[in-house]
């Protein structure tokens, strides 16, 4: 499998910034309803990653950074929603 290199675009940078803002909001907010909404939004941003970034074989560091952030956001938000929902 060959690696491709796609250029950075404002949409790619926007997806990373959106994910970071939602991740920090999920970590610092205490309302279970908002955390549940952010848990659902982690699924939407994961889907957005695959719509904005052309390929997972992209050698651009933005691709790998965003994919890692998406996985962290998804796993953390599910765990946090279960923890806050159980109280």
FINU-92685 format. One record per residue: x, y, z of N, C-alpha, C, CB in turn; residue in one letter. Coordinates in pm, 1 decimal. Glycine has a CB too. Layout:
! FINU-92685
n_px X | n_py Y | n_pz Z | ca_px X | ca_py Y | ca_pz Z | c_px X | c_py Y | c_pz Z | cb_px X | cb_py Y | cb_pz Z | r a
...
! end
This chain:
! FINU-92685
n_px 84.3 | n_py -116.2 | n_pz 0.0 | ca_px 0.0 | ca_py 0.0 | ca_pz 0.0 | c_px 90.2 | c_py 124.3 | c_pz 0.0 | cb_px -96.7 | cb_py -1.2 | cb_pz 122.1 | r x
n_px 68.0 | n_py 210.8 | n_pz -93.7 | ca_px 150.5 | ca_py 331.3 | ca_pz -104.3 | c_px 87.6 | c_py 444.9 | c_pz -24.7 | cb_px 168.4 | cb_py 372.8 | cb_pz -252.1 | r x
n_px 174.2 | n_py 529.5 | n_pz 28.4 | ca_px 126.5 | ca_py 645.6 | ca_pz 102.8 | c_px 103.2 | c_py 761.9 | c_pz 7.7 | cb_px 226.7 | cb_py 685.2 | cb_pz 213.0 | r x
n_px -5.7 | n_py 830.1 | n_pz 29.8 | ca_px -36.7 | ca_py 950.3 | ca_pz -47.6 | c_px -10.7 | c_py 1070.9 | c_pz 41.7 | cb_px -185.4 | cb_py 949.1 | cb_pz -99.9 | r x
n_px 2.8 | n_py 1184.9 | n_pz -19.6 | ca_px 20.3 | ca_py 1307.5 | ca_pz 57.9 | c_px -74.0 | c_py 1413.7 | c_pz 2.0 | cb_px 169.0 | cb_py 1356.6 | cb_pz 53.9 | r x
n_px -177.0 | n_py 1444.7 | n_pz 77.8 | ca_px -273.2 | ca_py 1546.7 | ca_pz 39.9 | c_px -242.1 | c_py 1674.2 | c_pz 117.1 | cb_px -418.7 | cb_py 1499.3 | cb_pz 66.7 | r x
n_px -269.9 | n_py 1785.7 | n_pz 57.5 | ca_px -238.4 | ca_py 1914.0 | ca_pz 121.9 | c_px -339.1 | c_py 1945.9 | c_pz 232.7 | cb_px -236.9 | cb_py 2027.7 | cb_pz 17.5 | r x
n_px -297.3 | n_py 2032.3 | n_pz 321.9 | ca_px -385.1 | ca_py 2078.2 | ca_pz 429.6 | c_px -481.6 | c_py 2182.2 | c_pz 374.2 | cb_px -302.9 | cb_py 2136.9 | cb_pz 548.0 | r x
n_px -605.3 | n_py 2172.5 | n_pz 417.5 | ca_px -708.0 | ca_py 2267.1 | ca_pz 374.9 | c_px -772.1 | c_py 2328.5 | c_pz 499.9 | cb_px -815.7 | cb_py 2196.8 | cb_pz 284.5 | r x
n_px -842.6 | n_py 2439.7 | n_pz 483.1 | ca_px -911.7 | ca_py 2498.4 | ca_pz 598.9 | c_px -1015.0 | c_py 2404.3 | c_pz 661.3 | cb_px -979.9 | cb_py 2627.2 | cb_pz 557.8 | r x
n_px -1076.4 | n_py 2318.6 | n_pz 581.4 | ca_px -1174.3 | ca_py 2223.6 | ca_pz 635.3 | c_px -1106.1 | c_py 2122.1 | c_pz 727.5 | cb_px -1247.5 | cb_py 2150.5 | cb_pz 520.5 | r x
n_px -987.4 | n_py 2078.2 | n_pz 691.4 | ca_px -914.5 | ca_py 1981.5 | ca_pz 774.8 | c_px -874.0 | c_py 2045.2 | c_pz 907.6 | cb_px -789.3 | cb_py 1929.0 | cb_pz 700.6 | r x
n_px -826.8 | n_py 2167.4 | n_pz 901.0 | ca_px -789.1 | ca_py 2237.8 | ca_pz 1023.2 | c_px -913.4 | c_py 2265.3 | c_pz 1107.8 | cb_px -715.6 | cb_py 2370.0 | cb_pz 989.8 | r x
n_px -1023.8 | n_py 2296.7 | n_pz 1043.3 | ca_px -1149.7 | ca_py 2321.0 | ca_pz 1114.3 | c_px -1200.7 | c_py 2197.9 | c_pz 1187.0 | cb_px -1254.8 | cb_py 2369.2 | cb_pz 1017.9 | r x
n_px -1185.9 | n_py 2080.7 | n_pz 1127.0 | ca_px -1230.2 | ca_py 1956.9 | ca_pz 1191.9 | c_px -1147.7 | c_py 1932.1 | c_pz 1318.2 | cb_px -1218.3 | cb_py 1836.2 | cb_pz 1094.6 | r x
n_px -1017.2 | n_py 1955.6 | n_pz 1309.8 | ca_px -931.8 | ca_py 1936.3 | ca_pz 1427.1 | c_px -968.9 | c_py 2034.8 | c_pz 1537.2 | cb_px -783.5 | cb_py 1952.3 | cb_pz 1389.3 | r x
n_px -990.2 | n_py 2160.4 | n_pz 1501.9 | ca_px -1027.6 | ca_py 2260.6 | ca_pz 1602.3 | c_px -1163.8 | c_py 2229.6 | c_pz 1665.2 | cb_px -1030.1 | cb_py 2400.3 | cb_pz 1539.0 | r x
n_px -1260.0 | n_py 2187.9 | n_pz 1583.1 | ca_px -1392.1 | ca_py 2151.6 | ca_pz 1634.1 | c_px -1381.6 | c_py 2034.6 | c_pz 1730.5 | cb_px -1487.3 | cb_py 2117.0 | cb_pz 1518.8 | r x
n_px -1302.3 | n_py 1935.6 | n_pz 1695.6 | ca_px -1285.2 | ca_py 1819.3 | ca_pz 1782.6 | c_px -1220.0 | c_py 1858.6 | c_pz 1915.0 | cb_px -1201.0 | cb_py 1712.2 | cb_pz 1712.4 | r x
n_px -1119.0 | n_py 1944.2 | n_pz 1909.5 | ca_px -1053.8 | ca_py 1988.3 | ca_pz 2032.6 | c_px -1149.0 | c_py 2065.8 | c_pz 2122.7 | cb_px -932.8 | cb_py 2073.9 | cb_pz 1999.9 | r x
n_px -1228.2 | n_py 2154.7 | n_pz 2064.8 | ca_px -1323.5 | ca_py 2233.1 | ca_pz 2144.5 | c_px -1426.6 | c_py 2141.0 | c_pz 2209.9 | cb_px -1394.6 | cb_py 2338.9 | cb_pz 2056.3 | r x
n_px -1480.1 | n_py 2046.9 | n_pz 2133.6 | ca_px -1579.9 | ca_py 1955.0 | ca_pz 2189.2 | c_px -1518.6 | c_py 1861.6 | c_pz 2293.1 | cb_px -1644.5 | cb_py 1873.0 | cb_pz 2077.4 | r x
n_px -1394.5 | n_py 1819.1 | n_pz 2271.2 | ca_px -1326.5 | ca_py 1731.9 | ca_pz 2366.9 | c_px -1305.7 | c_py 1803.6 | c_pz 2500.4 | cb_px -1191.3 | cb_py 1685.0 | cb_pz 2310.1 | r x
n_px -1256.4 | n_py 1927.4 | n_pz 2496.6 | ca_px -1236.3 | ca_py 2001.9 | ca_pz 2620.3 | c_px -1369.4 | c_py 2035.1 | c_pz 2687.7 | cb_px -1158.4 | cb_py 2130.0 | cb_pz 2592.4 | r x
n_px -1472.0 | n_py 2062.6 | n_pz 2610.5 | ca_px -1604.3 | ca_py 2087.3 | ca_pz 2669.6 | c_px -1654.9 | c_py 1961.5 | c_pz 2739.9 | cb_px -1705.6 | cb_py 2132.4 | cb_pz 2560.8 | r x
n_px -1634.8 | n_py 1846.2 | n_pz 2678.1 | ca_px -1679.4 | ca_py 1721.2 | ca_pz 2737.6 | c_px -1603.2 | c_py 1692.2 | c_pz 2866.5 | cb_px -1662.1 | cb_py 1606.0 | cb_pz 2638.7 | r x
n_px -1475.1 | n_py 1726.6 | n_pz 2870.9 | ca_px -1394.8 | ca_py 1698.3 | ca_pz 2989.3 | c_px -1428.6 | c_py 1790.2 | c_pz 3106.5 | cb_px -1248.3 | cb_py 1710.7 | cb_pz 2955.8 | r x
n_px -1467.6 | n_py 1914.1 | n_pz 3080.2 | ca_px -1485.5 | ca_py 2010.9 | ca_pz 3187.2 | c_px -1630.2 | c_py 2034.7 | c_pz 3228.9 | cb_px -1426.1 | cb_py 2138.8 | cb_pz 3146.4 | r x
n_px -1726.5 | n_py 1999.0 | n_pz 3146.4 | ca_px -1866.9 | ca_py 2019.8 | ca_pz 3182.9 | c_px -1917.0 | c_py 1903.2 | c_pz 3267.5 | cb_px -1954.6 | cb_py 2036.2 | cb_pz 3056.4 | r x
n_px -2008.0 | n_py 1931.2 | n_pz 3359.6 | ca_px -2055.7 | ca_py 1831.0 | ca_pz 3454.2 | c_px -2201.3 | c_py 1788.2 | c_pz 3430.6 | cb_px -2041.5 | cb_py 1883.9 | cb_pz 3593.9 | r x
n_px -2274.0 | n_py 1857.6 | n_pz 3344.3 | ca_px -2414.1 | ca_py 1825.8 | ca_pz 3320.3 | c_px -2424.5 | c_py 1697.5 | c_pz 3237.5 | cb_px -2485.3 | cb_py 1943.1 | cb_pz 3248.6 | r x
n_px -2491.9 | n_py 1593.5 | n_pz 3289.8 | ca_px -2499.9 | ca_py 1466.5 | ca_pz 3216.8 | c_px -2567.8 | c_py 1477.8 | c_pz 3079.7 | cb_px -2573.9 | cb_py 1365.8 | cb_pz 3300.3 | r x
n_px -2663.4 | n_py 1569.4 | n_pz 3066.3 | ca_px -2731.0 | ca_py 1584.0 | ca_pz 2937.2 | c_px -2637.4 | c_py 1641.3 | c_pz 2832.3 | cb_px -2854.1 | cb_py 1672.9 | cb_pz 2951.2 | r x
n_px -2557.3 | n_py 1737.6 | n_pz 2871.8 | ca_px -2461.7 | ca_py 1796.5 | ca_pz 2777.5 | c_px -2353.6 | c_py 1696.5 | c_pz 2741.5 | cb_px -2398.6 | cb_py 1923.4 | cb_pz 2836.2 | r x
n_px -2308.3 | n_py 1619.6 | n_pz 2840.0 | ca_px -2206.7 | ca_py 1517.6 | ca_pz 2813.1 | c_px -2263.0 | c_py 1409.8 | c_pz 2720.6 | cb_px -2156.5 | cb_py 1454.3 | cb_pz 2945.1 | r x
n_px -2389.2 | n_py 1374.3 | n_pz 2738.2 | ca_px -2451.6 | ca_py 1276.5 | ca_pz 2648.1 | c_px -2460.9 | c_py 1332.3 | c_pz 2505.9 | cb_px -2592.4 | cb_py 1237.6 | cb_pz 2699.3 | r x
n_px -2493.1 | n_py 1459.9 | n_pz 2494.2 | ca_px -2495.8 | ca_py 1522.6 | ca_pz 2362.1 | c_px -2356.5 | c_py 1523.1 | c_pz 2300.2 | cb_px -2550.3 | cb_py 1666.1 | cb_pz 2371.5 | r x
n_px -2253.6 | n_py 1552.8 | n_pz 2380.8 | ca_px -2116.6 | ca_py 1552.9 | ca_pz 2329.5 | c_px -2070.0 | c_py 1412.3 | c_pz 2295.5 | cb_px -2022.0 | cb_py 1615.8 | cb_pz 2430.9 | r x
n_px -2121.8 | n_py 1312.5 | n_pz 2365.5 | ca_px -2091.6 | ca_py 1174.3 | ca_pz 2331.0 | c_px -2146.1 | c_py 1142.1 | c_pz 2192.2 | cb_px -2150.1 | cb_py 1077.7 | cb_pz 2436.0 | r x
n_px -2267.6 | n_py 1186.1 | n_pz 2165.2 | ca_px -2325.0 | ca_py 1168.0 | ca_pz 2031.9 | c_px -2248.4 | c_py 1248.7 | c_pz 1927.8 | cb_px -2472.7 | cb_py 1208.4 | cb_pz 2031.4 | r x
n_px -2204.4 | n_py 1368.2 | n_pz 1964.9 | ca_px -2130.0 | ca_py 1450.6 | ca_pz 1869.2 | c_px -1993.4 | c_py 1390.4 | c_pz 1837.2 | cb_px -2112.6 | cb_py 1592.4 | cb_pz 1923.8 | r x
n_px -1939.0 | n_py 1306.2 | n_pz 1925.9 | ca_px -1813.0 | ca_py 1239.6 | ca_pz 1893.9 | c_px -1830.4 | c_py 1143.5 | c_pz 1776.6 | cb_px -1759.6 | cb_py 1164.3 | cb_pz 2016.5 | r x
n_px -1945.9 | n_py 1083.5 | n_pz 1765.7 | ca_px -1973.1 | ca_py 997.6 | ca_pz 1650.1 | c_px -1984.7 | c_py 1080.0 | c_pz 1522.6 | cb_px -2101.7 | cb_py 916.7 | cb_pz 1672.2 | r x
n_px -2043.3 | n_py 1197.5 | n_pz 1534.3 | ca_px -2059.3 | ca_py 1283.9 | ca_pz 1417.8 | c_px -1924.1 | c_py 1336.5 | c_pz 1370.8 | cb_px -2153.5 | cb_py 1400.5 | cb_pz 1450.1 | r x
n_px -1838.5 | n_py 1376.0 | n_pz 1464.8 | ca_px -1706.7 | ca_py 1425.8 | ca_pz 1423.4 | c_px -1619.6 | c_py 1314.3 | c_pz 1367.4 | cb_px -1635.7 | cb_py 1492.4 | cb_pz 1541.0 | r x
n_px -1638.0 | n_py 1191.0 | n_pz 1415.3 | ca_px -1564.4 | ca_py 1078.2 | ca_pz 1356.7 | c_px -1608.0 | c_py 1058.1 | c_pz 1211.9 | cb_px -1587.3 | cb_py 948.1 | cb_pz 1438.9 | r x
n_px -1737.4 | n_py 1068.9 | n_pz 1186.3 | ca_px -1786.6 | ca_py 1058.8 | ca_pz 1049.4 | c_px -1735.9 | c_py 1175.7 | c_pz 966.0 | cb_px -1940.2 | cb_py 1054.2 | cb_pz 1047.4 | r x
n_px -1729.7 | n_py 1293.1 | n_pz 1026.4 | ca_px -1680.0 | ca_py 1411.2 | ca_pz 956.6 | c_px -1533.4 | c_py 1394.7 | c_pz 918.2 | cb_px -1697.7 | cb_py 1535.7 | cb_pz 1043.4 | r x
n_px -1456.5 | n_py 1327.9 | n_pz 1002.2 | ca_px -1315.7 | ca_py 1302.4 | ca_pz 969.9 | c_px -1304.9 | c_py 1226.7 | c_pz 837.3 | cb_px -1247.0 | cb_py 1222.2 | cb_pz 1083.7 | r x
n_px -1385.2 | n_py 1122.3 | n_pz 821.7 | ca_px -1375.3 | ca_py 1041.2 | ca_pz 701.2 | c_px -1436.7 | c_py 1108.7 | c_pz 578.9 | cb_px -1441.7 | cb_py 908.6 | cb_pz 724.0 | r x
n_px -1516.4 | n_py 1213.1 | n_pz 600.2 | ca_px -1567.1 | ca_py 1290.4 | ca_pz 487.2 | c_px -1469.6 | c_py 1398.1 | c_pz 442.3 | cb_px -1699.4 | cb_py 1353.5 | cb_pz 523.0 | r x
n_px -1392.6 | n_py 1453.6 | n_pz 534.7 | ca_px -1301.9 | ca_py 1564.2 | ca_pz 502.6 | c_px -1165.5 | c_py 1513.4 | c_pz 456.2 | cb_px -1284.8 | cb_py 1655.5 | cb_pz 624.2 | r x
n_px -1111.7 | n_py 1415.3 | n_pz 527.0 | ca_px -980.5 | ca_py 1362.9 | ca_pz 490.0 | c_px -998.6 | c_py 1258.3 | c_pz 380.5 | cb_px -907.1 | cb_py 1302.0 | cb_pz 613.5 | r x
n_px -916.6 | n_py 1268.3 | n_pz 276.7 | ca_px -936.2 | ca_py 1187.9 | ca_pz 156.8 | c_px -910.2 | c_py 1039.6 | c_pz 177.8 | cb_px -847.9 | cb_py 1238.2 | cb_pz 48.2 | r x
n_px -806.1 | n_py 1006.3 | n_pz 254.5 | ca_px -766.4 | ca_py 866.9 | ca_pz 267.9 | c_px -694.6 | c_py 846.9 | c_pz 400.4 | cb_px -676.4 | cb_py 823.5 | cb_pz 150.1 | r x
n_px -702.5 | n_py 725.1 | n_pz 453.6 | ca_px -628.4 | ca_py 694.6 | ca_pz 575.4 | c_px -481.9 | c_py 665.8 | c_pz 545.5 | cb_px -691.3 | cb_py 576.0 | cb_pz 647.2 | r x
n_px -446.5 | n_py 653.6 | n_pz 418.3 | ca_px -305.9 | ca_py 634.9 | ca_pz 381.0 | c_px -233.8 | c_py 767.5 | c_pz 362.3 | cb_px -296.0 | cb_py 553.0 | cb_pz 253.4 | r x
n_px -302.2 | n_py 877.1 | n_pz 392.9 | ca_px -243.8 | ca_py 1010.1 | ca_pz 378.2 | c_px -126.7 | c_py 1026.5 | c_pz 475.0 | cb_px -350.4 | cb_py 1119.8 | cb_pz 402.7 | r x
n_px -13.0 | n_py 1071.1 | n_pz 425.1 | ca_px 105.8 | ca_py 1089.5 | ca_pz 508.1 | c_px 107.1 | c_py 1226.4 | c_pz 576.7 | cb_px 231.4 | cb_py 1072.8 | cb_pz 423.6 | r x
n_px 8.5 | n_py 1309.0 | n_pz 550.4 | ca_px 0.0 | ca_py 1439.9 | ca_pz 614.1 | c_px -21.7 | c_py 1420.7 | c_pz 764.6 | cb_px -115.0 | cb_py 1525.2 | cb_pz 551.4 | r x
n_px 57.3 | n_py 1486.6 | n_pz 848.5 | ca_px 41.1 | ca_py 1469.2 | ca_pz 993.7 | c_px -96.9 | c_py 1508.6 | c_pz 1045.3 | cb_px 145.1 | cb_py 1550.0 | cb_pz 1066.0 | r x
n_px -165.5 | n_py 1600.1 | n_pz 976.4 | ca_px -300.2 | ca_py 1638.8 | ca_pz 1020.1 | c_px -395.3 | c_py 1519.4 | c_pz 1021.2 | cb_px -356.0 | cb_py 1748.6 | cb_pz 929.3 | r x
n_px -379.9 | n_py 1430.4 | n_pz 925.9 | ca_px -466.1 | ca_py 1313.4 | ca_pz 917.1 | c_px -448.3 | c_py 1225.0 | c_pz 1039.4 | cb_px -436.9 | cb_py 1234.2 | cb_pz 789.4 | r x
n_px -325.8 | n_py 1196.3 | n_pz 1073.3 | ca_px -299.2 | ca_py 1107.1 | ca_pz 1186.3 | c_px -333.6 | c_py 1173.4 | c_pz 1319.2 | cb_px -152.7 | cb_py 1063.7 | cb_pz 1186.3 | r x
n_px -307.2 | n_py 1302.3 | n_pz 1330.3 | ca_px -341.5 | ca_py 1374.9 | ca_pz 1453.2 | c_px -492.1 | c_py 1374.3 | c_pz 1473.5 | cb_px -288.5 | cb_py 1520.3 | cb_pz 1448.1 | r x
n_px -566.9 | n_py 1403.2 | n_pz 1367.6 | ca_px -712.1 | ca_py 1409.2 | ca_pz 1381.2 | c_px -770.5 | c_py 1271.6 | c_pz 1407.2 | cb_px -774.8 | cb_py 1469.6 | cb_pz 1256.4 | r x
n_px -720.4 | n_py 1168.8 | n_pz 1342.8 | ca_px -773.2 | ca_py 1034.0 | ca_pz 1366.5 | c_px -748.3 | c_py 992.5 | c_pz 1511.0 | cb_px -708.9 | cb_py 932.2 | cb_pz 1269.5 | r x
n_px -631.5 | n_py 1024.9 | n_pz 1563.2 | ca_px -601.9 | ca_py 994.6 | ca_pz 1703.6 | c_px -694.0 | c_py 1072.7 | c_pz 1796.7 | cb_px -455.0 | cb_py 1026.6 | cb_pz 1735.9 | r x
n_px -714.5 | n_py 1200.4 | n_pz 1767.6 | ca_px -806.7 | ca_py 1281.3 | ca_pz 1848.2 | c_px -949.1 | c_py 1226.1 | c_pz 1843.7 | cb_px -806.0 | cb_py 1426.5 | cb_pz 1799.6 | r x
n_px -991.5 | n_py 1181.8 | n_pz 1726.8 | ca_px -1127.0 | ca_py 1126.5 | ca_pz 1713.0 | c_px -1144.4 | c_py 1002.5 | c_pz 1799.5 | cb_px -1156.7 | cb_py 1092.4 | cb_pz 1566.1 | r x
n_px -1044.8 | n_py 915.5 | n_pz 1799.9 | ca_px -1054.0 | ca_py 793.3 | ca_pz 1880.3 | c_px -1053.9 | c_py 827.6 | c_pz 2028.7 | cb_px -937.7 | cb_py 697.4 | cb_pz 1847.5 | r x
n_px -966.5 | n_py 919.8 | n_pz 2069.3 | ca_px -962.2 | ca_py 962.3 | ca_pz 2210.1 | c_px -1095.5 | c_py 1024.9 | c_pz 2250.2 | cb_px -846.4 | cb_py 1063.0 | cb_pz 2233.7 | r x
n_px -1149.8 | n_py 1111.4 | n_pz 2165.2 | ca_px -1277.1 | ca_py 1178.2 | ca_pz 2193.3 | c_px -1389.9 | c_py 1076.0 | c_pz 2205.2 | cb_px -1309.9 | cb_py 1281.2 | cb_pz 2083.2 | r x
n_px -1393.4 | n_py 980.3 | n_pz 2117.0 | ca_px -1499.9 | ca_py 879.9 | ca_pz 2117.0 | c_px -1495.2 | c_py 794.6 | c_pz 2242.9 | cb_px -1489.3 | cb_py 791.0 | cb_pz 1993.3 | r x
n_px -1379.9 | n_py 739.9 | n_pz 2274.2 | ca_px -1366.8 | ca_py 650.3 | ca_pz 2390.0 | c_px -1389.0 | c_py 726.8 | c_pz 2520.5 | cb_px -1227.6 | cb_py 582.9 | cb_pz 2391.0 | r x
n_px -1330.3 | n_py 845.1 | n_pz 2531.5 | ca_px -1343.3 | ca_py 923.7 | ca_pz 2653.1 | c_px -1487.3 | c_py 969.5 | c_pz 2675.2 | cb_px -1250.5 | cb_py 1044.1 | cb_pz 2647.7 | r x
n_px -1553.1 | n_py 1010.8 | n_pz 2569.1 | ca_px -1689.9 | ca_py 1060.2 | ca_pz 2585.4 | c_px -1785.9 | c_py 947.5 | c_pz 2623.5 | cb_px -1737.4 | cb_py 1128.1 | cb_pz 2456.6 | r x
n_px -1766.4 | n_py 828.9 | n_pz 2569.6 | ca_px -1852.5 | ca_py 716.3 | ca_pz 2608.1 | c_px -1830.1 | c_py 682.3 | c_pz 2754.7 | cb_px -1824.9 | cb_py 592.2 | cb_pz 2518.9 | r x
n_px -1703.9 | n_py 676.5 | n_pz 2795.1 | ca_px -1674.4 | ca_py 647.4 | ca_pz 2936.2 | c_px -1729.6 | c_py 752.3 | c_pz 3029.8 | cb_px -1525.7 | cb_py 635.6 | cb_pz 2957.1 | r x
n_px -1712.1 | n_py 877.1 | n_pz 2993.5 | ca_px -1759.5 | ca_py 986.9 | ca_pz 3078.6 | c_px -1912.9 | c_py 989.6 | c_pz 3084.6 | cb_px -1705.9 | cb_py 1122.2 | cb_pz 3026.2 | r x
n_px -1979.1 | n_py 959.2 | n_pz 2973.6 | ca_px -2126.2 | ca_py 955.1 | ca_pz 2973.9 | c_px -2176.4 | c_py 844.6 | c_pz 3065.2 | cb_px -2180.6 | cb_py 934.4 | cb_pz 2831.3 | r x
n_px -2109.5 | n_py 729.3 | n_pz 3064.8 | ca_px -2149.9 | ca_py 621.1 | ca_pz 3154.9 | c_px -2124.2 | c_py 659.0 | c_pz 3300.6 | cb_px -2075.0 | cb_py 491.4 | cb_pz 3120.1 | r x
n_px -2013.2 | n_py 722.9 | n_pz 3328.0 | ca_px -1981.4 | ca_py 760.8 | ca_pz 3466.1 | c_px -2080.9 | c_py 864.6 | c_pz 3518.8 | cb_px -1837.6 | cb_py 816.0 | cb_pz 3475.0 | r x
n_px -2107.0 | n_py 968.9 | n_pz 3439.9 | ca_px -2201.1 | ca_py 1071.8 | ca_pz 3485.7 | c_px -2345.2 | c_py 1023.0 | c_pz 3483.6 | cb_px -2188.4 | cb_py 1196.3 | cb_pz 3399.7 | r x
n_px -2376.6 | n_py 931.9 | n_pz 3392.6 | ca_px -2512.8 | ca_py 880.1 | ca_pz 3385.4 | c_px -2545.4 | c_py 783.2 | c_pz 3497.6 | cb_px -2534.7 | cb_py 812.7 | cb_pz 3253.6 | r x
n_px -2441.6 | n_py 722.2 | n_pz 3555.3 | ca_px -2463.4 | ca_py 627.0 | ca_pz 3663.5 | c_px -2487.5 | c_py 691.3 | c_pz 3798.8 | cb_px -2347.2 | cb_py 536.1 | cb_pz 3673.4 | r x
n_px -2461.0 | n_py 818.7 | n_pz 3808.8 | ca_px -2478.4 | ca_py 886.2 | ca_pz 3939.0 | c_px -2620.0 | c_py 925.5 | c_pz 3962.0 | cb_px -2390.9 | cb_py 1008.4 | cb_pz 3948.9 | r x
! end
